[in-house]
């Protein structure tokens, strides 16, 4: 297992947070569309984009190693927590 320097760790963490912000923004948008009785195709397209981007980015990060993947996942969870705080769920 290779050790990464602190700057790389912050970059992976920030990338995870950015991905999480994108993911939860699109999730919020899809839920808003669902509540406004928008067409199903728009909601499905947003979901496919959301899943596709997250899967692709996490796949690319996983190719870099386990530690970058764990740091990005931690950033993703932090973004989830911040998104929940922002909309008042927690």
N, C-alpha and C positions, 0 to 999 in steps of 0.2 A: 504494500500500500504506500503510495507516495504522499508526501506532505505538501500542502499548498500554502503559499504565503498569505498573510492576512488581507492583502489587497485583492487577491484572487477570490478569497472567501467572501469579501464584501461584494464583489462583482457578481458572483453566483447567487448570493442572497438577494441582491437588488434585481437580478434578472428574474428570480422566482417571484418577487413582489410585483414586478412589472407584468409578468404573465398572469399573476393572480388578479391584479387590478383589471386587466383586459378581460379575463374570464368572468369575473363577477360583475363587471359593467355590462357585458353582453347578457349575462343571466338576468340582471335587473331589467334590462331592456326587453328581453323575451317575456318576462313575467308581466311587465307593463303592457306589452302588446296583447298578451293573453287576457288581461283584465279589461282591455278596451275592445275585446272581441274582434281582433284583427284576423286576417286570413291565416289559415294554418300553415300555408307555405312559407310565410315570412318567419313564423315562429320556428318552424323546422329548419329553415336555412340558417337562422341565427344559432340554433343549437348545433348544427353541423359545423359551422365555422368555429364556434366555441370549442367543441370537442376536438376538431381537426387541428387547430392551432396549438392547443394544450398538448395533445398527443405528440405532434411533430416536435415541438420545442423540448418536451421532456425526453423524447427519444434521442434527440441530438445531444442533450446534456448528459444522458446516460452513457453515450459513447465516450464521454470525457472521463468517466469514472464514477465510483460510488459516492465519494465525498462531494463532488460538485452536484450530483443528483440530490443528495440529502440536504445540502444547503439551499438548493433551489426549491425543494419541497417545503423546507422551513419558511422560506420567503413567501411561498404560495399560501401557507397556513396563516402567516402574519397578515397578508393581504386579506384573507378571508375574515380574520378577526376585525381588522380595520373597516372592512366593508359592512360588517354587521353592526359595528359601533356607529358608522355613518348613517345607516338607515334606521337605527334605533331598535334593532332586534334584541340586542343584549344590553 
